[in-house]
Amino acid sequence: MRSTWSYDSALTVFRGETTHKPLVDWQPSVLHPQLTQGQSLETGHAKSPDVVVVDRNGKQLDAGNYPSLKAVLPQLRERYASKVSGGKPSIETWINDPDGGLGESLHVIARGTPADLATTLDSRLQAAAEQAVTQRAQSSVAAVDTTTGGITSTALLEAGVRPSQPAPCPATTNFDNRKMFRNVENSSDLSATFQWDFAISCNTGFIKLAGTLAESSVPAAAKTYYGFGRTWNVGVPAYDGSVPGGSGDEMTRR
């Protein structure tokens, strides 16, 4: 197996104080310009194969096609590169750090086969969500499995609200006589039911029902059914959120 690799290097020559002979001022960078004190070069099989992050159907996910994953994908690869099965490591030359850690790979002699790191993401839904948020400034979107619903909906159902219960959806409404809320594009239906409000995400319909809830009901539903306030391991460092209690305007922000 042969592989050609070339790079530039430089060294400093000086005369010895007593011998006056030319001597090399040795530095690790003479061997390779990126080497520093205490580092060394090693060639062999990489410690683990490259990792390709794929969606639930095996389609590769990359930052080029899914920009919102740009920060997440490298973290997943770094955390799980040594834990995924399959794949074949490349043969490379890399830098060893003084503490035994692995530094940068400098040259690939023979490419291996990447291992797939499966996620629960759906590439089709991810692409649709990313396109949707580009249409409105300061927007975000979350895809929710229809079998679970949302936190406020759960609290209302637990409080006895039924899907068929009348829940008018006006274009605007006040809560606690202090603040006006409105629906996106002023959508409304005064004959709506709770089920209808949920289906179109009617803000005012939910806000008008918020007063039927106890202050602790939403945080309790969030923790019991959706894990808020518990310890989560999602694969990358993340703030898992919390749902505090409260009354008044706080009840409209669920």
C-alpha positions in Angstrom: 0.0 0.0 0.0 1.5 3.3 -1.1 0.4 6.9 -0.4 2.0 10.2 -1.4 2.1 13.0 1.1 3.9 16.3 0.8 4.2 19.4 2.9 6.7 22.2 3.6 8.9 22.5 6.6 11.8 24.6 7.8 14.6 24.5 10.3 17.1 26.9 11.9 20.9 26.3 11.8 23.3 28.0 14.1 27.0 27.6 15.0 28.0 26.0 18.2 29.6 28.3 20.8 32.6 26.1 21.3 32.8 23.9 18.2 31.6 26.5 15.8 30.1 23.7 13.8 26.7 24.1 12.2 24.0 22.7 14.5 20.2 22.3 14.0 17.9 24.2 16.4 15.6 21.2 16.8 11.9 21.8 17.2 9.0 19.4 16.7 7.8 21.6 13.8 10.9 20.5 11.8 9.2 17.1 11.5 5.8 18.6 10.7 4.9 22.3 10.8 1.8 21.6 13.0 3.7 19.7 15.7 4.4 21.5 19.0 6.4 20.5 22.1 5.5 17.1 23.5 3.5 16.0 20.4 4.4 13.1 18.2 3.2 11.6 14.9 1.7 8.1 14.6 0.5 6.1 11.6 -1.9 3.2 11.8 -5.6 2.4 11.9 -7.7 5.2 13.3 -9.2 4.6 16.8 -12.7 4.5 15.4 -14.3 4.7 12.0 -15.8 7.9 10.6 -19.4 8.4 11.6 -22.3 9.4 9.3 -25.4 10.6 11.1 -28.6 9.3 9.5 -32.3 9.8 10.1 -34.8 7.2 11.2 -35.0 5.8 7.6 -31.2 5.6 7.1 -30.9 8.9 5.1 -27.7 10.8 5.7 -28.0 14.1 7.6 -25.5 16.9 6.8 -25.2 20.6 7.6 -25.4 21.5 3.9 -28.9 20.2 3.5 -30.1 20.8 7.1 -28.4 24.0 8.3 -30.1 24.0 11.7 -28.2 20.8 12.5 -24.8 22.4 11.9 -23.9 22.6 15.6 -25.5 19.3 16.6 -24.0 16.9 14.1 -20.3 17.4 15.2 -21.3 16.9 18.8 -23.1 13.6 18.0 -20.1 12.3 16.0 -17.7 13.3 18.8 -19.8 11.7 21.6 -20.7 8.5 19.8 -17.8 7.8 17.4 -16.4 5.1 19.7 -19.8 3.6 20.5 -21.5 2.8 17.2 -21.1 -0.6 15.6 -20.1 -1.3 12.0 -17.8 0.6 9.8 -14.1 0.2 9.2 -11.4 2.7 10.5 -9.2 4.5 8.0 -5.4 4.1 7.9 -4.1 7.6 8.8 -1.2 9.6 10.2 -2.2 11.7 13.1 -0.8 13.8 16.0 -0.6 12.5 19.5 -0.9 15.0 22.3 1.4 14.9 25.4 -1.4 13.8 27.6 -2.2 10.8 25.4 -5.1 12.4 23.6 -5.6 12.3 19.9 -4.9 15.4 17.9 -5.6 16.3 14.3 -5.5 13.7 11.5 -2.9 14.9 9.0 -3.1 12.4 6.2 -5.4 9.5 5.1 -3.5 6.6 3.6 -6.5 4.4 3.0 -10.1 5.3 3.6 -12.3 3.1 5.7 -16.0 2.6 5.7 -18.1 5.0 7.9 -20.4 3.7 10.6 -24.1 4.9 10.7 -25.2 6.8 13.8 -29.0 6.5 13.7 -31.3 9.2 15.1 -35.0 9.6 15.5 -35.1 12.6 13.2 -37.1 12.4 9.9 -35.2 14.1 7.1 -38.4 15.0 5.2 -40.0 16.7 8.3 -36.6 18.4 9.1 -36.4 19.9 5.7 -40.0 21.1 5.8 -39.5 22.6 9.2 -36.4 24.5 8.2 -38.1 25.8 5.1 -41.1 27.0 7.2 -39.0 29.1 9.6 -37.3 30.9 6.8 -40.7 32.5 5.8 -41.0 34.4 9.1 -38.4 36.3 11.1 -37.6 35.2 14.6 -39.5 32.0 14.2 -39.0 28.4 15.2 -41.0 25.2 14.8 -41.3 21.8 16.5 -42.9 18.7 15.0 -45.2 17.0 17.5 -46.4 13.4 17.3 -50.2 13.7 17.1 -50.5 10.8 19.6 -49.1 13.0 22.4 -50.4 16.6 21.8 -49.2 19.6 23.8 -48.6 20.4 27.4 -51.4 22.9 27.9 -53.9 20.6 26.1 -52.9 17.8 28.5 -53.5 20.0 31.6 -56.9 21.1 30.3 -57.9 17.5 29.5 -56.8 16.5 33.0 -59.0 19.3 34.4 -62.0 17.8 32.6 -62.2 19.7 29.3 -63.6 17.4 26.6 -62.7 17.7 22.9 -66.3 18.4 22.0 -66.7 21.2 24.6 -67.4 24.6 23.0 -64.3 26.8 23.1 -64.9 29.9 21.0 -61.8 31.2 19.0 -62.1 35.0 18.7 -59.5 36.9 16.7 -58.4 38.7 19.9 -59.0 38.3 23.6 -58.0 39.8 27.0 -56.7 37.7 29.9 -57.3 38.8 33.5 -58.3 42.3 32.1 -54.6 43.1 31.5 -53.3 42.0 28.2 -54.6 41.5 24.7 -53.7 38.4 22.7 -54.4 37.8 19.1 -54.2 34.9 16.7 -51.8 34.8 13.7 -53.5 36.4 10.7 -56.5 37.1 13.0 -58.1 33.6 12.4 -61.3 33.0 14.4 -64.3 30.8 14.8 -66.8 31.7 17.6 -68.5 28.3 17.2 -65.3 26.3 17.7 -64.8 23.4 20.0 -61.7 22.5 22.0 -60.8 19.9 19.4 -60.9 22.6 16.7 -58.8 25.0 18.7 -56.2 22.3 19.1 -56.2 21.4 15.4 -55.5 24.9 14.2 -53.5 26.0 17.3 -56.0 28.8 18.3 -54.2 30.9 20.8 -57.2 32.8 22.0 -59.3 29.7 22.5 -56.7 28.2 24.8 -56.1 31.5 26.6 -59.9 31.8 27.4 -59.7 28.3 29.0 -56.5 29.0 30.9 -58.4 30.5 33.8 -60.0 27.1 34.6 -56.6 25.6 35.5 -54.9 25.6 38.9 -51.5 27.3 39.1 -49.8 23.9 39.6 -51.6 22.0 36.9 -49.5 22.9 33.9 -46.1 22.2 35.6 -47.5 18.9 36.9 -48.7 17.8 33.5 -45.4 18.9 31.9 -43.4 16.8 34.4 -45.7 13.7 34.4 -46.3 13.3 30.7 -43.4 15.1 29.0 -40.4 14.9 31.3 -39.9 18.6 32.0 -38.0 19.0 35.2 -36.5 15.5 34.9 -33.0 14.4 33.8 -32.8 13.9 30.1 -30.0 12.5 27.9 -30.6 13.7 24.4 -27.2 12.9 22.9 -25.8 16.4 22.9 -25.4 19.1 25.6 -28.8 20.8 25.9 -31.0 22.8 28.2 -34.0 20.6 28.8 -36.3 23.4 29.9 -38.7 23.8 32.8 -42.3 24.8 33.2 -42.7 27.0 36.3 -46.0 27.6 38.1 -47.7 30.9 38.3 -51.0 32.8 37.8 -52.2 35.7 35.7 -50.3 36.2 32.5 -48.0 33.2 33.2 -51.0 30.9 32.4 -51.1 32.2 28.8 -47.5 31.3 28.0 -47.9 27.6 28.0 
